[in-house]
Amino acid sequence: MLRAEKEQSVDTLSKEVQRSAAVLFVDYTGLTVEEVTNLRKKFRGQDIGFRVVKNTLMKRAIAGTPYESASKVLKGTPTGVVMGFKDPVAAAKSLFEALKEMPEHLKVKGGIFENKAITAKEAEALSKMPSREEMIGQILGMIMGPGRKVVGQIKNPAGRVVGAIETKAKEESK
């Protein structure tokens, strides 16, 4: 790779990391080309990026940032970088689902979440959190809960009155 290409690659990586809600570093040693392609397809459908990068280029991309300490996990073989562009939990969940399918090949090294470096254990904890959609559903359920109770309290006595009137009407028509 020429120097200009490396600089362009570092600049692109830096921009992608900055726009990501979460970045996870993965050791993918042992994966076949087909498995990596399937992993990329799975991630692409969920607005999650996956790149294979040289550790030195990734270190340069995160140098001088608040999460520069994440560079300590960038060692050994080239690193797979999983970037969740919209939902950090979705990226972590998808990665850990893939880990269940290929536990001997994929290993999480660490990552970046909320502008700080995280460990592999913290990344796993992130994957167990409810996703953005689940959180919105839970919040809406809590908001709508009291309203449903009020409507039920108002509707219930009215239903009893209507039922009693119908019963009385049937008795009189006999």
N, C-alpha and C positions, 0 to 999 in steps of 0.2 A: 504494500500500500504506500503510495506517495504521501509526502508530508501534507500537501494540500487536501488530499482525500481524508487523511486522518483528522485534520482540523475540522473539515466539514462533518465528518462522522461524530466527533466530539460535540460540535455545536448542535447537531440534530439530536443526539442523545440527551444533552443538557436541556433542550427545549421540551423533549418528551417527558423527561423526569419531572420538570417543573409543572407541566400541565396534568400530571397524573395524581390521582387521589391516594394511590398506594403503589409502591414498587417493591417487588419481591425478587430476591436473587436465588437462583436455583443451580445446583450441580446436576447436570443432565447426562453425565457420563454413562454410556451403555445404551442410550436410546438409539433406535434405528432411525433412518431418514423418514420412513413411513410413520413411525410413532410421533416424531417431531411435527410432521405435516398434519397429522390428525389432531395433535395438541393445538397447533396454530388455528386450524379450522374451528375447533371447539371454542377457543378464546375469541376469535374474530367475530363470531355470532353474538357475543356478549359485550362488545366494545372493550375488549381487553387485548393489549398488545403483547407480543412475545418476540424477543430478539435474542440472538446469540451475539455476545460482544467479547472483545478482548478485555481482560481485567484492567490493563493499564489505560485503555481508552475510557472505560467507565470511571476509573479513579479520577481521570482528568475532567470528566463531565461533571462530577459532583464536588470537585475541589473548590474551596472557597464558599461553600454553602453551609447552612446550619446542620445539614445531615452528612457532612463530610466524614464523620466517624464511621459511617456504614462501609467505608472503603476497606476496613480491616477484614471483612469477610470475602473480599475479592482477591482470592489466592488460588493457586493451582490451575486446573483446567479452565478453558473459557467458560464464562458464566451465562446462563439463560436468565433473561430479565423479563419478568411478568409485570406489565403496567396496567393498572386499573384506571381507565380514564374518567369514568363517571362514579362508580361505586367501589370503594376500597374493599368492602366486605365481599362483594361478588367476585372480585379478582382472587381474594384469599380462598373463598369457598371453592371456586373452580379449580384452583391449583391443588388444594388438598383432596378434592375428589379425584383428580388425576394421580395424585400420590397413592391413593388406595388401589388404583388400577395397576400402577407400575412402582410399587414400593422399593424394589431393588435398584431402580435406575434414577429416580428423582429424589433429590434431597434439598430441602430448603436451607439456605445458608443464613439468611437474614433479610432485611429490607429497610424500606423507608415508609413511614406513616406519619402524617401531620408534621412534616418538616423535621423529623428526628429519626435516628437509626433505631431499628427494632431487631430483636433476636429472633431465632427460628421459633422459640416457644411463644413469643408475643405474636408472631405471624399466625401461629396455630390458634391462639386465643381470638385473634381477629376473625378467623374463618368460622368460629363458632357463634359469633354475634349475629343477630337478625339482620337481614339485608335492608336496604333502604325502603323497598316496597313493603316488607313485613313491618317495619317500624311505622310507616305511614298508616298501614291497616290497623295496627294496635292503637295508635293515637286517635284515629277516627272512631274506632270502637269505644274508646274511653270518652270521647267527646259526645258521641251519640247515645251512649248508655243511659244517662239521666233523662234525656228527652224521651227515649222509648218507655221508660218506667212511668213518666208522667202521662204519656198517651195511653198506656195500658191501664192506668188508674182511672182515667177519664172514660175510656171505652168500656171497661168491665161493668160498671153499674148500668150503663145505658144498654148493654147487651142483655143484662138480666131483666130489665124492664121490658124490652122487646120480646124476650123469650116468654115472660109471664103473660104478656098480652096475646101472643100467638097461642099459648096453651089455653087461655080463657076463651079465645075465639073458637078453638076447636071443640071445647067442651060444650059451648052454647049451640054450635051448629049440629050437634048430635041429637 
